Amino acid sequence: MPEPEGHNKQTAEAAKLAAGSPTEPAPFGKYHLMGLIARGGMAEVYRARARDRRDQILAIKCMRPQLAREARFVDMFIREGKLAILLKHPSIVETFDVGRAEGRYFIAMEYIGGKDLTQVLRRCQEANQRIPVPHAIYIAARIAEGLHHAHTLVGDDGRPLNIVNRDVSPSNVRLSYSGGVKMLDFGIAQALMKFTSEIGVLKGKFSYMSPEQIRGMPVDARTDIFSAGIILHEMLTTEKLFRGDTEFALMEKVRKAEASPPSKFNRRVPAELDAICARALSRDVVDRYQTALDFAQDLSQLLIGYRFDPAELRELVRSLFRTDFAKEEEDMRASRTSLLVGERATVPVPPVALQTPAAEPSVPPPAAAIAPSTADDDRRGFWAKIRSKFSKT
């Protein structure tokens, strides 16, 4: 929790956080920062590596200093980060560490070189092309599998945690240059959603909510399935499914959940895929897929007929962003071999090849987790708090 005394001074100092670069890393607790890679209303994200692991590149998400003034947000940020550490699945970005350094609260995660699905869809629009149908099916199946893992996660006592993401959207799906599909920020999605309306960044999220969610009704795993159905529809059509001139108009469209079949916009979409989309996007939850696993299995079964090779997704992402991919490789090599300013190398550091894990379903196990800085916290009562938190919604 933030300390009341001297907190303003600490916040001001934290705001001056040195971002570093791939060639000149900056110290940050037990990590080295190597450049700012994203900035949003809630947090800043840096490329980083652990001091004792040059070969493991991480993403460090730091809470914006002004938000750290809210003790309740800091508490939720940390609790949700701890929850994210429990999610271990090839389709979910792995979280390793939650803590505080240089006056900033942070979450250390697996680094995924690539682009989020929003960027991919935008590039496809600019190039007047679509994500190929089998690629879209494959991506949606991986998303659904990740959701199923979270929805069915149990605690140390074997009881379900009843996790619902509530923020499944293209900006939270990362397509890696190696062909992987990863969901971002899964563990902290609820913390972000609870406070976005208060800091004015909720706009744009309505487009990916379920009808029951936008009505403020209780939600369960099926709300995430609806959101995943929206993503599948938009990948197939390269068009926003729900949009309106005003937020009220947009919310009305989501409430009605009227969706034309994707084949109306893309003649390559077969009738079977239209049916899968329609079921995922059913307005009434009882008509929807009841589990994300059922959704994933129908998609995977349909994909068999395409004889899709996951390497095709790798080639698609790289071809859409050739210049960015080349820059990524260069930065990654520099990040693994660079030294701190003033640091003396007693032993020459050999170049380390850029990791290029095989695409799903042959994605290798995630790198060994860094010991969380909060590992010595008292875990008694943790599961009860988490279960109570999720069951209320």
N, C-alpha and C positions, 0 to 999 in steps of 0.2 A: 504494500500500500504506500502511497506517496507520503513523505514526511511533511508535517505541517510547517516546521521551522525551516526557513531557507529554501522552501520549495520553489519560489519564483526565481531565485538565483540559479538553482539547479536546472530549472526548465530553460532558462536563457542560455546556460552553458550547453545543455543538450541540443538546443536548436542549432548550435554551431558544429555539429558532428562532422568530422572529417570523413568524406566519402571514399577517399583513396582512389586507386585506379589499378588496372591489371599489372602495370609495370611498377607502381609505387603504392603498395598496400598500406593502409592506415590501421593502427591497433584499435581493437574494440573488444575489451574484456579478453576472453580466451580465443578470440577470432581476429582475423585480418579482413578489413573491408577493402573491396577492390572495384568500387564504382557504383554509383546509383543507377539502377536499371528501371525503376518505376516509381511514380509518386501519385498518390491519390488523396482523397479527402480524409481517409482514416489512417493511412500509414505510408511509409517510404520503404522501398525494397532495395537491398544492396546485394551484389555478388560478393561472396566471402569464402574464406576457408578457415579451418581450425588451425591454431598455431602448431599443433603436433601432427597435422594431416595435410601435407601439401597436395596430395592427389585427390582429396575430396572437396569438391566445390559445392558450396551451399548458397541458399538464399536467406538473407536475414531481413525479416519484416520488423521494422521499428515503428512503434506507435507515435503519431504526431505529438509533439510536446504539449500543444494546447489541450489535447484530449486527456493527457495524463493528469490534468488538474481535477478531473472527475474520478474520485476514489472508487465509485461504483463501477465505472467503465474499466479501470485498471484491474479490479477484482475479477470482473467477468472475462477480460482479455486473458488473464493468467489461467483461470479455471478452464476456459475453452481451449487454451493452448495445451493444457494437460490432457484434455479429452482427445485432442487431435493426435497426441503421441500414441494413443491406443489404436488408432486406425492404421492397420497394416494390410494394404492391398495394392496390387500393381496398378490399379486405376485411380489411386488417390495419392497425391503428393505426400511423402512421408515427413512427419514432423519429428525433430530430434530433441529440441531444447527450448525451454521457456525461462526467461530470466530478466535481469537488468544489468546494463553496462553503460558506462559513460553517461549516467543519468537518464538512459532511455530503456523503456520496456521493450523486449524483443521476443520474437519467435524464430528459431532457426529451423529451416526446412531443406528438403532435397531440392537441389537446383535443377531446373528443367530448361535446357537450351531449346528454344523454339518459339512458337507464336500461339496466342490464345485464339479460340475459335472465332471471336469477333473480328480479329485482324485477318484471319483467313477468309472469312466470308466477304469482308470489305475488299480484299485484294481480288477475289473472284469477281465481284461486281465491277471493279475497275477494269478487269481484263475481259469482261463480257463472257464469263464462263461460269460453270457450276462445279461444286464438289461432285465427282462421279457417284452414281447411286450406290455401288458396293462400298465405297469409302465411307459414305454417310451412314450406311447400315452398320459397318464395322465400328465407327466412332460411337454411335448411339448404343450399341451392344456393350461396349466397354464402360460407358457412363452408367448404364443400368446395372452392370455387375458391381461397380464401385458403390452405387447406392444400396444395393442389396447387402453388401458387406456391412455398411454403416447401420442400416435399418435393423439388422439382426445381431448386432454386437452385444455381447454380454459382459458383465463385470466379473471381478475376481470371484464373486460369490455365485456366479452362474446365472444370475438374473438379468433379463434384458434391460438395456439402457434406454430403449425407445427413442433413438435418435432420429430426428427429421432435419434435413439440411435447410430447407426453406429458401435457399438462394441458388438454385440450379439455373445457370445462365451461360451463354457462350463465353462471356468474359472470365468465367471461372472454370473453363475447360482448356487445358493446355495441350497442344499437339507438338510433340518434340521433333527435333530434326532427325532423331533416330527411329521415328515411327511409333512412339508411344502415345497413349491417351491418358491424361492425368487430370483429375479434378483438384482444383485449388481451394484453399481456405475452408475446407470442409468443417474442421473442428471449431472454427471461430465464426461460422456463418451466422449463428444466432446472435452472438454478441454484436456483430456488425449491424444486423437488421434491427435490433432493439434501439439502436442509437442513431441510425441513419436519418430518420425523420427529424431528429432534434438538431442535426447539424446541416440539414439541407442537401443531402446527397441521395435521397431515396428515388428521385426522378429517374426514370428509365428502368427501374426494377419491376414496375407494374406489368410490363410486357411479358414477364416470365413467371407470373404468379398463377396459381390455380383459382378457379371461381370461389372455392370456399375460403381460400387464403385472403383474397381481396375483399371478401365480405367480413373478414375478422372473425370467422368461425374457427372452432378447434380443427387442427389439421393432424394428419398422420402420414405414414410413408407414401400414401397415394398422391399427396400433393406434389412430391418430388417426381413421381412418375409423369404427372401432367406436364410439369416443367420440362422434363426430358423429352416428352412428346413434341413440345413446341420447338425445341432445338432440332429434333429430327426433321420436322416439317420445314424449318427454315434452311436447313442444309440442302434439302431436296429442291426447294424453290428459289433459294437465294433472295427471299423476300421476307420482311417482317410479317409474322402471322397476325399479331394484334397491334394496331396503331390507331391514334386519334389525334385530332387537332388540339384537344385539351386533355388534361389528366382525367377529367370526369368522363369524357367520351371514350378514352382508352379503357378506363375501369369498367364502363358499361359493356364494352366488347368482350373483355375478359370474363365478366359475369355471365354473359350469354354463351360464351365458348363456341361460337359458330366458326367452323373451320372447313374450307373447301378441301377436297382431296388433293394431295400434292400432284397427282397426275394431270390435273387441270392446268398446271403451270409447267410441268415437265413430263413429256410424253414417254420418257424412259422409265418412269415409275410404274411398276406392275400393280395389278389389282390387289395382290397379297400385301404389298407394302402400304397401299391406301388403307386397307383394313386394319393393319397394325397401328398406323397413325391414328385412325379414327377411334380405336379402342383406348389408346393411351390418352387421347384428348377428350374422352367422354366427359360431359358436364357433370353428370352424377357419379359420385365415387363408386357406387355399387356396380356401375357398368364399365368401369375402368379396369385396367390390370390391377389385380389385388396385391401382387408383389412385383418388385423390380426384377426378380429372377425370372418370372414368367415372361415379362417384356423382353429381357435379354435372350431367353431361349427361343422365342419366336423370331427375333432378329437373326440370331445365329443360324437357325435352321434355314431361313431364307437365303442367308449369305452363302451357304454351301453350294447352291446352284451357280454362283458366280465364280467359283474357284479362285476366290480372292487371296492374294498373298499380302500379308501385312507390310512387306517391304514396299508395296505400292504406295502406301500412305507416306512413308519416309520420302520417297521420290517426289510425291506431290508437294509436300511442304517445302522441300529444298528447292524445287523448281519454281515455286511461287515467290520465294525469297532468296534468290541466289546470292545477291550482294550481302544480305544480312547473315546468311549462313557462313559465307567466307569470313566475314568479320567476327562471327561467333567463334569459329575455330581458332582464329588468330588470338582473340582475347583469352580463350580457355588455355591455350598453350602458355601465354604470358602469365596468366594467373597461377599456374602450377609451378612456374620456374622463377618468378620474381622474388625479390628480397625487400624487406622493410628498408626505408631510407636510413642509412647509417649502419645497417645490419651487415656483419661480416660473415661471409660464407667460408667455413673451415673446410668444407668438402664440396667440390663442384656438384651442382644439382643437374642431373641429366634431364633432358626434355621428356615429358610424359605424354604419351599419345592421348588424343581426345577420346574420351569414352564414347563408344557408339553401341550401346546395348541393342540387342535385337528387338524388333517391334513385337507387340503382343501377338499371339499368346506366348511367345518365347522370351518375354522380358525376364532378365535374371533377377534374383532377389536383391532388394535395396542394399546399399552399402551399410556396413555396421553402424548402428546408431551411436551418436555421441552421447555420453552419459549426461542426462538432463541435469541442469543446475539445481532443479527443485526435487531431485530424487530423494533427498533426505527429509522431505516434508512428511508430516504425519498423515498417513493415508486413511486412518480411521475416520469414518464418517464421509469420506470422499464419494463413495458410490452412492450413499444415501442422498447426498446433496445433488449429485448429477441426476439420479433417478427422479428425485422430487422435481427438479428443474424442468425436465423434459415431460414428465407426466402431467404437469399443470397445463401444458398446451395441447 
